[in-house]
Amino acid sequence: VQLQASGGGLVQAGDSLRLSCTASGRMYGSHVMAWFRQAPGKEREFVASMFWNGHILSYADSVRGRFTISRDNAKNTMSLQMDSLNPEDSAVYYCAGKLRSSSEYIYWGQGTLVTVSS
């Protein structure tokens, strides 16, 4: 499985942005997919996760109510709709995947940079 993230960019506080993660290879509904982010000088943190079949698992408290993770079946793509962005959301965003039974994410996209100006 290979993942490719895209959609990052420079936006202003309060704007919206939509990230995409395209998966190639054999995907199963039981795969767990997630978005993580890493800001400069900080550790990577979890953002949101879902099963590949579209069932949403969880959101980080910092993004709940503002971000929406979803699946586009036709495009074999997972998305992260980010609304009401603030400068604290600035980071490199990564999509990741793992088998349901695995404790660690083993598939990683290359990351896409999101910068939110105040």
Phi, psi and chi 1 to 4 in degrees:
 res  aa     phi    psi   chi1   chi2   chi3   chi4
   1 VAL       -  131.5  173.5      -      -      -
   2 GLN  -121.9  140.3  -68.4 -174.4  -33.1      -
   3 LEU  -120.1  141.4  -55.7  176.2      -      -
   4 GLN  -134.0  117.6 -176.9  168.8   -0.8      -
   5 ALA   -94.6  147.7      -      -      -      -
   6 SER  -155.3  169.8   61.7      -      -      -
   7 GLY   107.3   -3.8      -      -      -      -
   8 GLY   -68.5  168.8      -      -      -      -
   9 GLY   172.2 -172.4      -      -      -      -
  10 LEU  -103.9  122.7  172.2   63.4      -      -
  11 VAL  -133.8  170.2  -62.7      -      -      -
  12 GLN   -98.1  158.4  -66.1 -175.6  -25.2      -
  13 ALA   -55.3  135.3      -      -      -      -
  14 GLY    94.2  -14.5      -      -      -      -
  15 ASP   -77.2  174.6  -75.0   -8.6      -      -
  16 SER  -119.4  156.9  -63.2      -      -      -
  17 LEU  -152.1  146.3 -160.5   61.0      -      -
  18 ARG  -122.1  121.5 -172.1  176.6 -176.3   89.3
  19 LEU   -97.6  148.4  -55.0 -177.6      -      -
  20 SER  -126.4  150.2  -65.1      -      -      -
  21 CYS  -134.8  110.7  177.2      -      -      -
  22 THR   -94.7  130.0  -59.5      -      -      -
  23 ALA  -106.0  135.5      -      -      -      -
  24 SER  -123.1  147.5   59.3      -      -      -
  25 GLY   105.4 -178.0      -      -      -      -
  26 ARG   -81.9  117.2 -178.9  162.0  -68.5 -175.5
  27 MET  -110.6  144.7  -62.8  -65.9  -65.6      -
  28 TYR  -120.9  152.9  -62.6   95.9      -      -
  29 GLY   -58.9  -24.2      -      -      -      -
  30 SER   -86.4   -4.5   58.0      -      -      -
  31 HIS   -63.2  138.4  -88.2  111.4      -      -
  32 VAL   -97.0  126.6  177.3      -      -      -
  33 MET  -115.3  147.3  -54.6  -61.8  -66.2      -
  34 ALA  -150.2  161.2      -      -      -      -
  35 TRP  -112.9  135.1  -71.3   95.9      -      -
  36 PHE  -123.8  165.4  -70.6   81.6      -      -
  37 ARG  -145.5  154.0   66.3 -174.2 -177.0 -175.5
  38 GLN  -140.4  116.9 -173.2  167.3   20.6      -
  39 ALA   -88.9  157.0      -      -      -      -
  40 PRO   -56.2  128.1  -25.6   35.1      -      -
  41 GLY    79.1    4.3      -      -      -      -
  42 LYS  -121.5  162.1  -64.7 -173.8  177.3 -179.4
  43 GLU   -76.7  155.9  -66.3 -173.5   -5.8      -
  44 ARG   -65.2  138.0 -175.2  170.9   58.5 -161.7
  45 GLU  -129.2  150.4   64.3  174.0   -5.7      -
  46 PHE   -71.5  142.0  167.9   80.8      -      -
  47 VAL  -114.3  -55.7  175.3      -      -      -
  48 ALA  -162.7  157.8      -      -      -      -
  49 SER  -147.4  158.8   64.0      -      -      -
  50 MET  -158.1  161.1   62.9 -177.4  -71.3      -
  51 PHE   -78.2  150.9  -77.7  113.7      -      -
  52 TRP   -60.8  -22.4 -174.6 -114.4      -      -
  53 ASN   -77.3   -0.4   63.2   13.5      -      -
  54 GLY   105.7  -10.9      -      -      -      -
  55 HIS   -72.1  120.8  178.7   73.4      -      -
  56 ILE   -78.7  135.9  -64.7  172.2      -      -
  57 LEU   -97.8  -59.0  -71.9  170.9      -      -
  58 SER  -163.5  163.1   63.2      -      -      -
  59 TYR  -127.5  149.8  -69.2   95.6      -      -
  60 ALA   -68.5  147.8      -      -      -      -
  61 ASP   -58.2  -32.8  -71.1  -17.5      -      -
  62 SER   -70.4  -16.8   58.5      -      -      -
  63 VAL  -119.9   -9.4  -53.8      -      -      -
  64 ARG   -59.3  132.1 -172.7  175.7  -67.5  111.5
  65 GLY    91.0  -14.9      -      -      -      -
  66 ARG  -113.8  -33.3  -60.4 -172.8  -61.0  120.3
  67 PHE  -108.3  147.6  -70.3   11.7      -      -
  68 THR  -133.9  123.8  -56.7      -      -      -
  69 ILE   -96.1  141.1 -171.1  171.6      -      -
  70 SER  -155.8  172.2   63.3      -      -      -
  71 ARG  -124.5  135.1  162.6   88.0 -169.6  -82.0
  72 ASP  -107.1   99.6 -175.3  -27.4      -      -
  73 ASN   -59.3  -41.6  -67.6  -24.1      -      -
  74 ALA   -64.4  -32.3      -      -      -      -
  75 LYS  -103.3    4.0  -62.6 -179.0  179.6  179.4
  76 ASN    52.8   43.8 -143.5   37.1      -      -
  77 THR  -130.5  142.2  -62.5      -      -      -
  78 MET  -106.3  142.2  173.7 -179.4   67.8      -
  79 SER  -124.7  159.4  -63.5      -      -      -
  80 LEU  -132.3  105.4 -175.6   69.5      -      -
  81 GLN   -85.8  121.4  175.4   66.6   37.3      -
  82 MET  -116.2  115.7  -54.9 -174.9  -65.8      -
  83 ASP  -113.5  162.1  -61.5  -39.2      -      -
  84 SER    49.4   48.7  -58.5      -      -      -
  85 LEU   -66.2  146.1  -74.9  162.2      -      -
  86 ASN  -131.3  165.8   58.0   61.1      -      -
  87 PRO   -57.3  -27.5  -30.4   38.1      -      -
  88 GLU   -68.5  -12.2  -69.2   69.7   37.5      -
  89 ASP   -85.1   -6.0  -65.3  -43.3      -      -
  90 SER   -64.1  126.8  -63.6      -      -      -
  91 ALA  -179.3  170.6      -      -      -      -
  92 VAL   -88.5  125.3  176.5      -      -      -
  93 TYR  -101.1  132.8  -76.5   72.3      -      -
  94 TYR  -120.4  139.7  -61.4   90.7      -      -
  95 CYS   -98.6  149.5   57.3      -      -      -
  96 ALA  -146.7  159.7      -      -      -      -
  97 GLY  -147.1  156.3      -      -      -      -
  98 LYS  -155.5  164.3   69.7 -178.9 -177.3   79.5
  99 LEU   -73.4  151.0  -60.7  174.8      -      -
 100 ARG   -57.3  -36.4 -179.6  174.2 -176.4  170.9
 101 SER   -80.8   -9.0   58.9      -      -      -
 102 SER   -87.1  147.6  175.3      -      -      -
 103 SER   -89.9  -13.2   60.7      -      -      -
 104 GLU  -125.9  148.8  -64.6 -175.7   -1.9      -
 105 TYR   -77.5  128.3  -74.0   87.4      -      -
 106 ILE  -113.8  -14.9   58.4  175.3      -      -
 107 TYR  -109.2  129.5  -49.8  119.3      -      -
 108 TRP  -134.5  137.6  -70.9   89.9      -      -
 109 GLY   -82.2  176.3      -      -      -      -
 110 GLN   -84.1   -9.7   82.2  -75.4    7.0      -
 111 GLY    93.9  144.4      -      -      -      -
 112 THR  -136.7  135.3 -175.0      -      -      -
 113 LEU   -86.7  129.0  177.0   62.7      -      -
 114 VAL  -116.9  124.4  173.5      -      -      -
 115 THR  -123.7  124.4  -56.8      -      -      -
 116 VAL  -114.4  118.0 -175.9      -      -      -
 117 SER   -91.8  149.2   63.5      -      -      -
 118 SER   -88.5      -   57.1      -      -      -
